[in-house]
């Protein structure tokens, strides 16, 4: 069984603040319900101060939750994600 996924408070505040600047305060849910997923990410959090966030996929067709057979990633959100979390070496 995987350990529980527990976000680092400082990192969570950082990404929530950054997301609020990018998409507006009303589009960031800082008090979302806890979920029993994705426990596999908890292993990474045991080794690195991080925060797991869920990115909205809009309300168009294909906007299901991840792992749903109808899920289709919204490629239009990639530039916003990259500006919030730049990855070096890409």
Buried (B, 14 or more C-beta within 10 A) or exposed (E): EEEEBEBEEEBBEBBBEBBBEBBEEEEBEEEEEEEEEEEEBBEEBEEEEBBBBEBEBEEEEEBEEEEEEEEEEBEEBEEEBEEBEEEEEE
